Amino acid sequence: MKWVIVVAVLGLAGCALPGKPGGGTMVTPVAFRVEGKVVRTNERLNFVVLDFGLQGLPVVGQQFAIYRLGEKVGQVRVSGPAWDTYAVADIVEGQIWKGDEAKLK
């Protein structure tokens, strides 16, 4: 049993070792990418409701670029409240429609 723990600790320690310095591309793991979908808009009060599914909710103040068919059409800032998989965001710029995609800026 002790050797299983030792192997696990050494394996995890190997994952924590720093990579080679300089150059390279930083890739954000899918688990940390926060993307949502616009499920409701209110142009009169200038806000949208975003659904983040099971990814977890963003923090208040985070900004998202809004895309429609791959083109940036606006920007929002999370203002709260948040519940379940939904968060409310103020429209900073653009005309945003239901179904647009929100990607972390």
Secondary structure as GFF3:
##gff-version 3
##sequence-region A 1 105
A	DSSP	alpha_helix	2	16	.	.	.	ID=ss1
A	DSSP	three_ten_helix	30	32	.	.	.	ID=ss2
A	DSSP	beta_strand	35	42	.	.	.	ID=ss3
A	DSSP	beta_strand	47	51	.	.	.	ID=ss4
A	DSSP	beta_strand	63	68	.	.	.	ID=ss5
A	DSSP	beta_strand	71	83	.	.	.	ID=ss6
A	DSSP	beta_strand	86	94	.	.	.	ID=ss7
A	DSSP	beta_strand	101	104	.	.	.	ID=ss8
###
